[in-house]
Amino acid sequence: MFDTETEENAVHGAPGGESPLHVPVLVDSVVELLRSLTPGLLSSWIVDGTVGLGGHAERVLDALPTARLLGTDRDPAALEHARRRLARFGDRARLVRARHSELARIVREDLGERPAAFLFDLGVSSMQLDEAERGFSFQSDGPLDMRMDPGLDRTAAEIVNSWDERDLADLFYYEGGETRSRAAARAIVESRRRAPFLRTGALADCIARAFGGHTGKIHPATLVFQALRRAVNQEGEELAAALATAERELADGGRLLVITFHSGEDAVVKRHLAALARAGRFELLTKKPIEADQAERRANPRSRSAKLRAAVRTRAGDQGDAPIETPLSREGRP
């Protein structure tokens, strides 16, 4: 059901010896879409709602010398990297720790004007996968955590050890696209009766056994781990909040850019932008998503599954505009 971002694609070498942690995907396309803002907007604020390690933000600020950038992220470790990386831009770069669901308030209170653009680069970062103690990876054993924001209460361990079999199966199917979700859920429930799952390695091994072993290029636990990460971090709800904020807060002529890494999220963004276009609020800039060319795919394997969609606001929003709701489609049952 879903294309997926995999750990095999997340950490690889980069051009010029640059660390793969610092290689933003589709950055040339992002810059070109923002360069074509009207002159009046080129000196306004650009909101990078997933600033991460600051890769896109750095290139945007270099390319648009009069622009200012508000970068937000829920991960304090990533923000610290971004702060060091963007320090040379001085007060042109402002960084705030926040979730997408907090973004509307921050934009209204901190900026005092409608932004010229919103950029969202979704998914998990290479840095998060690399740090075993964060619990995102099935390749390096660590605590079963998966919180992008360490202040969240719920961890992946809590879900795995407390949800009933049917809820786990639904989660793996709908949020991960795992067609063998029932087998995975059954194996987890049977195994946790003997001992709770506390480590990523134990969970990955359990799923691999339930699926008959690791025989393909992609680890059998990939989609289950993706689903757990999405549930822990409420990624579906946070994406809906991000899109609603951009819809309401963008300046007239402002641009919304979203990069996704699996087809479920891309479908949400596609439907949302199409609905905005039908309502006369936005015009699509990408009838089909922009994807990495062959050179970028070779240089940065993480870009292989990346899709960039963009739209421009044609009518300034106001508080009376009802956000367009496009929840993740749930077609079929596991």
C-alpha positions, -999 to +999 in steps of 0.1 A: +000+000+000+028+024+009+062+032-006+084+036+024+115+053+036+140+027+048+170+028+070+191+015+041+182+047+022+188+070+051+225+068+058+250+069+030+279+088+017+274+123+003+291+144-024+323+163-015+328+143+017+298+161+033+282+141+061+249+125+050+233+142+081+237+175+063+224+167+028+189+181+022+168+164-005+155+182-035+171+214-023+176+229-057+139+225-065+130+241-032+152+271-038+139+276-074+103+275-062+111+301-035+132+323-058+101+329-080+082+346-051+071+381-059+097+408-050+076+420-021+076+386-005+113+379-010+121+400+020+095+384+042+095+354+065+099+318+052+088+292+078+107+259+077+084+238+099+108+208+099+141+226+101+159+195+114+197+200+110+192+232+089+201+219+055+172+234+035+173+265+057+209+272+050+205+269+012+174+291+012+190+318+033+221+318+010+200+319-022+175+345-010+197+372+007+168+394+018+146+366+032+142+358+069+136+323+082+117+309+111+127+273+117+108+250+140+113+214+151+102+192+179+136+176+183+159+196+206+191+178+195+183+186+158+176+222+167+210+225+184+227+214+152+206+238+132+215+267+155+252+261+150+248+257+113+227+289+108+246+311+133+263+330+105+230+344+093+224+363+126+189+375+132+178+365+097+173+330+112+151+324+142+147+289+157+120+277+180+112+243+195+077+234+185+053+208+171+033+215+139+002+218+161+018+248+179+029+265+147-001+287+141+003+304+175+040+309+170+035+325+135+009+349+148+027+358+180+063+359+168+062+371+132+036+398+132+030+392+094+019+365+071+048+343+059+059+342+023+063+304+024+059+273+044+083+243+039+078+209+055+103+181+050+086+151+066+099+118+080+127+107+102+162+121+099+195+102+095+207+116+128+177+101+146+182+067+130+220+068+138+215+073+175+206+039+189+194+054+222+166+072+204+150+038+196+141+045+159+164+018+144+160-019+140+196-021+128+212-009+161+197-022+193+184+005+217+155+013+240+122+010+223+115+047+224+110+065+190+101+099+204+112+128+182+103+151+211+118+135+243+091+154+263+063+132+249+049+107+274+041+078+251+069+056+238+069+027+213+074+003+242+041+015+257+022+008+225+038-025+218+032-038+254-003-024+261-023-022+229-045-052+221-039-075+191-065-059+168-054-024+175-018-033+168-028-050+135-048-019+125-018+003+133+007-017+113-017-019+083-030+017+082+001+036+093+028+013+079+011-004+050+021-038+064-001-064+047+011-091+072-001-069+101-022-096+118+008-120+119+030-093+134+005-083+160-002-120+170+035-127+174+040-096+195+011-104+218+022-140+223+058-130+230+051-102+254+032-126+277+066-141+285+084-107+288+077-071+278+094-056+248+120-031+260+146-030+231+144-025+194+164-056+186+140-079+204+110-065+186+128-066+152+137-103+158+102-111+168+087-096+136+114-112+114+105-147+129+068-140+124+075-133+087+097-162+081+131-146+085+150-118+067+152-129+031+148-097+011+167-064+007+144-046+032+143-057+068+109-074+076+104-050+105+106-018+084+069-011+080+060-021+116+087+003+129+074+030+106+039+026+119+050+027+155+071+059+149+041+076+133+018+066+162+043+077+189+048+111+173+012+115+160+026+122+126-008+121+108-023+146+132+007+168+131+007+168+092-029+179+092-021+207+116+008+218+094-013+219+063-041+238+081-017+264+094-001+270+060-036+273+045-047+299+069-015+319+076+002+322+042+004+356+026-014+362-007+010+348-033+028+328-007+040+292-014+035+259+004+061+232-002+059+197+012+084+169+008+072+134+017+090+100+018+062+075+015+031+073-006+006+075+022+017+109+032+021+120-004-015+110-010-026+132+019-007+162+006-019+156-030-056+154-019-052+184+004-037+207-023-062+195-049-091+204-025-076+239-019-072+244-057-109+234-063-119+258-035-101+286-053-077+292-024-045+279-041-031+271-075-010+240-080+026+246-089+033+208-093+007+188-112+029+159-106+054+157-077+090+167-083+114+138-077+152+136-075+171+132-107+195+104-113+225+124-101+209+132-068+197+097-063+233+084-067+248+110-044+221+109-017+201+076-017+176+090+008+163+111-021+150+081-040+116+081-023+113+118-019+084+137-035+080+175-035+046+191-040+040+228-041+011+253-044+007+291-043-020+310-024-043+329-047-065+344-020-053+355+014-069+334+042-087+347+072-101+333+104-134+326+087-119+301+063-125+265+074-094+243+069-097+216+043-096+182+061-080+153+042-073+125+067-053+095+056-074+072+035-083+040+051-092+016+022-098-020+030-090-039+062-060-060+072 
